[in-house]
Amino acid sequence: VLIESDVAAYKINEFPHINSNLACNYLENAVLADLTGINVLLYGSPGVGKSEFARALADHLSRYLFEVRAVSVKDGQVDEDERVLKIDKQRLSYLQFINQMLDTSNQSMLLLDECESLFMSADLQYSKEQLHRLLEKNKVPSIWITNHVQCIEESFLRRFKLVLEFPQPTRQMVQKLATDAFTGLKVSNKFVQQLVPTANLSHALIANAAHVAKTIGTKGKEAEQ
């Protein structure tokens, strides 16, 4: 399934703990040079902002970002017919088809989230060589995302032009994320300061907490709870 990605919720400079200048400069120059095999791998724990970074990156480069999804949905339900049992093969075939139809001049980028299954299925649903060729020859710049980089063999990893690790956000970044997300909730500065050192606090957890509080209409101390 190919769908247009959500609008970027952050600017590229809101990821100070990531080498965003390197990613931007590489993609910008690679596209200008009309290079093929432009693939960037982002890896790290769930919820640390990898997908949001990809959206911010595409927005900064003024490119349309399309997600190549791993599931097939029919009438609002996951399609469980025989074809879905080989969903990685379908996803790879669709990715190859997209790269044949598009090129670098159409201002598109592709996003492949939870990409590790594509590599784990190599030599089961398709050959490794098929996936190697895609990484070496794809026409459309692609951002691949995984929470499990250890599941990707070295032969695949070395074919990515750029690999970036996403660590947990710094305390300074958590403070800014929380302050921005909690706008309108009338939570105290003291509450935000107490939240900052919380272990494993991520983009996703902060955004979800703010969403729930705003949805049920709480403010102040109640929102803090």
N, C-alpha and C positions, 0 to 999 in steps of 0.2 A: 504494500500500500504506500503510495507517494502522496504526502500532504504538505501544504505550506506550514512551516514552523510558526510558533507563536511569535508575536512581536517582542523584541528585546525589552526586558524589564530593567536592564542596567546598561551603563555606558562602559566602554572597554577600560577606562581608567579607574573603574570601581573594583578592579581585581589586582590590587598592588602586589599581592603575593605570587602572582603569575607573570612570567616574562611575556607580557602581551605585545610589547614592541617587537620582539623577535617574530612572533606569530604573524603580526600584521605586516611587517616588512617582507617576510618570506612570501606570504600569499600574494601580496600586492605585486612584487617583482616577478614571481613565477607566472602569474597571470599575464602580465605585460609581455613577458618573454614567450608566451604561448606554449608553455611547457606542459607535458603530460605526466601522469603519475604523481599528481599533487595530492598527497595524503598526510593528514595531521592526526595523531593519536593523542587523546586526552584520557588520563587514567587517574583514579583515586577513589576514595570511599564514597558510598552513596550520599547524595544530598549536599555535596560540597560546592556545587555550582558549575559543574562541567557543561551541562546543557545550556545554562544561562550564559556562560562564557562564549559558547559557540554562536548563540544568537547575537550577542553583543559584537562578536568578531565580524559576522556577516553584515550587521548593521553598519559598523565602522567602515567596512569595505564597499558599502552600497551595493550589496549583492542579495539576491533572493535566496532564502534558505529553505530547502525542501527536505523533509524527513522520509527516509526509506524504512518503513515500519516492519517489524518482525512477525506481525500477526495478521490473520485474515478475518474480517468481520462480515457477517451476513445477517441482515435484519436485526442489527443490534446485538447479535450473539457471536461468540467465537465460532468460526466454522470448523467443525470437527470431522470433516470428510477425509478421505485417504490422502488428499493432496496436502493437507495441513501437517500430516505426519512428516512431510519433507519440506517444511516451511523454509529452512535455511537454503535449500536448493532453489526454491522459488524466489527467495529474496536475492540470491546471487544472480540468478538469471535476469531478474527485473533490473538489477543494478547494471548488469552488462548491457541490457537493452537501452536503458536511459543514457548510458555513455555513448552508445552508437547514435542515438537520436540528437543529443545535445553536444555542444562544444563550449570552450571557454569564453566565447564571445557573447553568450546569451545572458550574462550576469547572474548565473545560478551557482549555488553551492549545495552540496548534499550533506546530510547529517545521518549517521548510522549509530543509534544508541544501542546499548547492550550488544555490542558487536562480537563479543567473545564466542557466542554460539556459532557464528559463521566460520570461525577458525577451528573450533572443536569438531565441526562436522566435516572438515576436510578429510578426504580419503574414506569417508563413510557415505556421503551423499554426492560428492564430486571430488575431483583430484586437487591436490595441493597446487599443482602447476596452474590449474585454472584460476585459482585465487592469487597466485603469484603474478600471473600475467595482468590481472585486473589492477593490482597495486602498482604495477610498473607502467601500465599503458592507459589508465582511465583518463578521459578528457575533461571531466567535470571535477573541479577541486572538491575534496571530500574531507569531512571531519568525522572521525570514528571515536566513539566513547565506550569505555569499559570500566566496570568496578573490579574486574578480576584480570588484571594484566598478566598474572602468573599462568593463566590458562592459554595464553597466546605463545606459540612456539617462536624461538629466536629467528627462524627462517622467514617468518612473517614480520616480526618486529623490525628487522633490519631493512625491510623494504619501505617502511614509513619514512618520509623525508624529515619529519619532525615529531618528536615524542615529548609531551609535557606532563609532568606529574602535578596533580592537584592536592596540595596538603590541606589540612584543616585551616579555616580562616584564622588570621591573627586576632588578638584581642581588640586591636584598634579597628579592624574590619568588622568584627562582630558588633562593636558599639555603634558603628555607622549603619550597619544593616538593620539593627534593632531600632535605632532612632528613626530611620526612614520608614520602616515597616509599621511602627507603632504610632505614626502620625494620626492625630484625631482621636486616639484612645485615652488621652490624658493620663498616661502612666507617668510616674515620677522619675526624675533623673537618677534618684537613689536606686530605684528598681532596675533600671538599665545597667547601672554600675555593678549591681549584685549579680546580674545575669551574665555579664561579660566573661568571667572566669569559668563558667559552666563547661565541663568537658564535652567534647564531641558536638558542640552546638554548630549547626550548619545553616546555609541559606534556606534550605527547604523547611527545617524545623521552625525557624523564625517566621518565615512567610506563612506557614500553616497555622501557627499560633495566632498571628495577627488576623488571618482570614477568619478563624473561628470566632475570635472576640468581636470583630466587626460585624460578622453575620448575625450573631445573637444580640448585638446592640449593647454590649457592656462597655463601661468606661471606668477610669480611675482604679481604685483598689480591687474592684470586682474583675476588671480586665487583667490586672496583674495576677490574680489568682488563676 
